[in-house]
Amino acid sequence: MTSNAASNRVGYGSTWTQKGAFVFGVVFLIVGIAGFIPGLTMDMGTMSMAGHGSMALLLGLFQVSVLHNIVHLLFGVVGLLAARSARGARLYLVVGGIVYAVLFVYGLFTAGMAGGANFVPLNSADNVLHLILAVAMIVLGLLLPRVGARRA
């Protein structure tokens, strides 16, 4: 007998892990789109392609740029694709969480700094969010495969 979480089913929502990856994928797509919508993103006129000079703020809080928004969109698409299988969904959650942990550490050293190292506009709100995302994605990637798993 195989575990429900360990199977490599194709189709959205077959396992809790796939549902988790799907939800993260949708949220990242929404955030990526919202980053280009005036009203949801303040100071759109200051948005740059990349770098610390972009003063556009998603929801008036999170510093964004065109590159930052595109990365959110791509991360969302990858999440939706990964949600098609339990293994892909787990990998997306764990590796995505690691990526956000690295981005959190990167933000600790570059947030608010001028220069080439700060190619992603980050502020303190971004750093806190990246830490929360890192922890949530890694924990869910490790715990969700166990939810509903059958015991032999």
Residue, then its C-alpha position, 0 to 999 in steps of 0.5 A: m500500500t502506498s501513501n496518499a501523499a507519496s503518490n505522484r498523482v496528476g491533477y489539482g487537489s489530489t493531496w494536501t501538498q498539491k492544494g498547498a502549492f496551488v494556493f501559494g501559486v495563486v497567491f503569488l500570481i495575484v501579488g504579481i498582478a497587483g504590483f502593476i495595478p495603480g491604487l494597489t501599488m502606490d507611487m507607480g511613477t517611481m517603479s523601475m525595472a530593478g534596483h533599490g531606486s524603485m519606490a513603488l509600494l504594493l499596498g503602500l508597504f512592500q517595495v516592488s519593481v518590474l523585476h520583482n513583480i515578474v518574479h512573483l508571476l513566475f513563482g506563481v506559474v511554477g506553483l500551479l505547474a508543481a501542484r499537478s503532482a504530489r512530488g512536484a508540490r512538495l519540492y516547490l514548497v520546500v525549495g521555494g521556502i529555501v529561496y525565500a529564506v535566502l532572500f530574507v538573509y539577502g534582504l538583511f544585508t541589502a535592504g535600503m542600500a544603494g548599489g549593484a548588490n541591491f538589485v531587488p528592491l527590499n524594505s523591512a516589510d519585505n524582509v518580514l514577509h520573506l521570513i514568514l513565507a520561508v517558514a510557512m512554505i518549508v513547514l507545509g512542504l514537510l508536514l502536508p505530505r503526512v496529512g491524510a497519509r495511510r498507514a500500512 
